[in-house]
Amino acid sequence: MQVQVETFVDEGGVKKLRRFYLNGRQIDVVENLDQWHGADYRYFKVRGSEGDVYILYLDEFLTQWALTMYQRSQPPDSRGTL
């Protein structure tokens, strides 16, 4: 799967995701939920505009991105409850 990512640096100097592309399909990031890193890698947990949650991995040494987790948003129950 081809992954391309657009990032920005927030007011506090933290790198965050703005949008990304999975096989050419654009997904806008509406919320940067979490991130964690090691010596040469970084993970980003984000919510896309469709409500789905993604974890993307950045190999900082090779500057390569990969999708490591995807969770589809759950539609509300048919009775209108969550």
Contact map, one row per residue, 1 for C-alpha under 8 A:
1110000000000000000001100000000000000000000000000000000000000000010000000000000000
1111000000000000000011110000000000000000000000000000000000000000010000000000000000
1111100000000000000111100000000000000000000000000000000000000000111000000000000000
0111110000000000000111000000000000000000000000000000000000000000100000000000000000
0011111000000000111110000000000000000000000000000000000000000000100000000000000000
0001111100000000111100000000000000000000000000000000000000000000000000000000000000
0000111110000011111000000000000000000000000000000000000000000000000000000000000000
0000011111000011110000000000000000000000000000000000000000000000000000000000000000
0000001111111111000000000000000000000000000000000000000000000000000000000000000000
0000000111111111000000000000000000000000000000000000000000000000000000000000000000
0000000011111100000000000000000000000000000000000000000000000000000000000000000000
0000000011111100000000000000000000000000000000000000000000000000000000000000000000
0000000011111110000000000000000000000000000000000000000000000000000000000000000000
0000000011111111000000000000000000000000000000000000000000000000000000000000000000
0000001111001111100000000000000000000000000000000000000000000000000000000000000000
0000001111000111110000000000000100000000000100000000000000000000000000000000000000
0000111100000011111100000000100100000000000101000000000000000000000000000000000000
0000111100000001111100000001110000000000000000000000000000000000000000000000000000
0000111000000000111110000111100000000000000000000000000000000000000000000000000000
0011110000000000111111000111100000000000000000000000000000000000000000000000000000
0111100000000000001111111110000000000000000000000000000000000000000000000000000000
1111000000000000000111111110000000000000000000000000000000000000000000000000000000
1110000000000000000011111000000000000000000000000000000000000000000000000000000000
0100000000000000000011111100000000000000000000000000000000000000000000000000000000
0000000000000000000011111110000000000000000000000000000000000000000000000000000000
0000000000000000001111011111000000000000000000000000000000000000000000000000000000
0000000000000000001111001111100000000000000000011000000000000000000000000000000000
0000000000000000011100000111110000000000000000011000000000000000000000000000000000
0000000000000000111100000011111100000000000001111000000000000000000000000000000000
0000000000000000010000000001111100000000000001111000000000000000000000000000000000
0000000000000000000000000000111110000000000001110000000000000000000000000000000000
0000000000000001100000000000111111000000000111100000000000000000000000000000000000
0000000000000000000000000000001111100000000111100000000000000000000000000000000000
0000000000000000000000000000000111110000000111000000000000000000000000000000000000
0000000000000000000000000000000011111000011110000000000000000000000000000000000000
0000000000000000000000000000000001111100011100000000000000000000000000000000000000
0000000000000000000000000000000000111111111000000000000000000000000000000000000000
0000000000000000000000000000000000011111110000000000000000000000000000000000000000
0000000000000000000000000000000000001111100000000000000000000000000000000000000000
0000000000000000000000000000000000001111110000000000000000111000000000000000000000
0000000000000000000000000000000000001111111000000000000011111000000000000000000000
0000000000000000000000000000000000111101111100000000000011110000000000000000000000
0000000000000000000000000000000000111000111110000000001111000000000000000000000000
0000000000000001100000000000000111110000011111000000011110000000000000000000000000
0000000000000000000000000000000111100000001111100000111100000000000000000000000000
0000000000000000100000000000111111000000000111110000111000000000000000000000000000
0000000000000000000000000000111110000000000011111011110000000000000000000000000000
0000000000000000000000000011111000000000000001111111110000000000000000000000000000
0000000000000000000000000011110000000000000000111111000000000000000000000000000000
0000000000000000000000000000000000000000000000011111000000000000000000001000000000
0000000000000000000000000000000000000000000000111111100000000000000000011000000000
0000000000000000000000000000000000000000000000111111110000000000000001111000000000
0000000000000000000000000000000000000000000011110011111000000000000001111000000000
0000000000000000000000000000000000000000000111110001111100000000001111100000000000
0000000000000000000000000000000000000000001111000000111110000000001111000000000000
0000000000000000000000000000000000000000001110000000011111000000111110000000000000
0000000000000000000000000000000000000000111100000000001111100000111100000000000000
0000000000000000000000000000000000000000111000000000000111110011110000000000000000
0000000000000000000000000000000000000001110000000000000011111111100000000000000000
0000000000000000000000000000000000000001110000000000000001111111000000000000000000
0000000000000000000000000000000000000001100000000000000000111110000000000000000000
0000000000000000000000000000000000000000000000000000000000111111000000000000000000
0000000000000000000000000000000000000000000000000000000001111111100000000000000000
0000000000000000000000000000000000000000000000000000000001110111110000000000000000
0011100000000000000000000000000000000000000000000000000111100011111000000000000000
1110000000000000000000000000000000000000000000000000000111000001111100000000000000
0010000000000000000000000000000000000000000000000000011110000000111111000000000000
0000000000000000000000000000000000000000000000000000011110000000011111000000000000
0000000000000000000000000000000000000000000000000000011100000000001111100000000000
0000000000000000000000000000000000000000000000000001111000000000001111110000000000
0000000000000000000000000000000000000000000000000001110000000000000011111000000000
0000000000000000000000000000000000000000000000000011100000000000000001111100000000
0000000000000000000000000000000000000000000000000111100000000000000000111110000000
0000000000000000000000000000000000000000000000000000000000000000000000011111000000
0000000000000000000000000000000000000000000000000000000000000000000000001111100000
0000000000000000000000000000000000000000000000000000000000000000000000000111110111
0000000000000000000000000000000000000000000000000000000000000000000000000011111111
0000000000000000000000000000000000000000000000000000000000000000000000000001111110
0000000000000000000000000000000000000000000000000000000000000000000000000000111110
0000000000000000000000000000000000000000000000000000000000000000000000000001111111
0000000000000000000000000000000000000000000000000000000000000000000000000001111111
0000000000000000000000000000000000000000000000000000000000000000000000000001100111
